[in-house]
């Protein structure tokens, strides 16, 4: 598995309510996205950083998503360039399923 941490360092803070509204607008685009296992949206308490944590089947799936149209869409939505960190995720714990993945 592969994990990406995507952050947007905002020029002006946004409220949790505004962040949630923006997240809700983009969330349907990730349903049935090839290679995406799970995505969680994140918002910092000071409202200056938002983003997402993505779990992928492969790095290739992650790279395919975080390119081209996606970058333009998030630039428009947040007004800044995304900062992306890339990680191998060789094992995980899923307490909902009660298993190691």
MOWO-V330982 format. One record per residue. N is the residue number from 1. NEAR is the number of other ideal C-beta (glycine too) atoms within 8 Angstrom. Layout:
N_NEAR / N_NEAR
This chain:
1_11 / 2_14 / 3_12 / 4_13 / 5_11 / 6_13 / 7_12 / 8_12 / 9_7 / 10_13 / 11_4 / 12_4 / 13_7 / 14_10 / 15_7 / 16_7 / 17_6 / 18_8 / 19_13 / 20_9 / 21_8 / 22_12 / 23_10 / 24_7 / 25_7 / 26_10 / 27_10 / 28_5 / 29_6 / 30_8 / 31_6 / 32_3 / 33_8 / 34_6 / 35_12 / 36_13 / 37_7 / 38_6 / 39_10 / 40_6 / 41_10 / 42_10 / 43_11 / 44_8 / 45_4 / 46_6 / 47_11 / 48_7 / 49_11 / 50_14 / 51_12 / 52_9 / 53_11 / 54_13 / 55_12 / 56_15 / 57_8 / 58_8 / 59_8 / 60_7 / 61_13 / 62_14 / 63_8 / 64_9 / 65_12 / 66_11 / 67_8 / 68_5 / 69_6 / 70_9 / 71_11 / 72_8 / 73_9 / 74_10 / 75_11 / 76_7 / 77_9 / 78_11 / 79_7 / 80_9 / 81_5 / 82_13 / 83_9 / 84_9 / 85_8 / 86_8 / 87_8 / 88_6 / 89_9 / 90_4 / 91_6 / 92_8 / 93_6 / 94_9 / 95_5 / 96_4 / 97_6 / 98_5 / 99_5 / 100_6 / 101_8
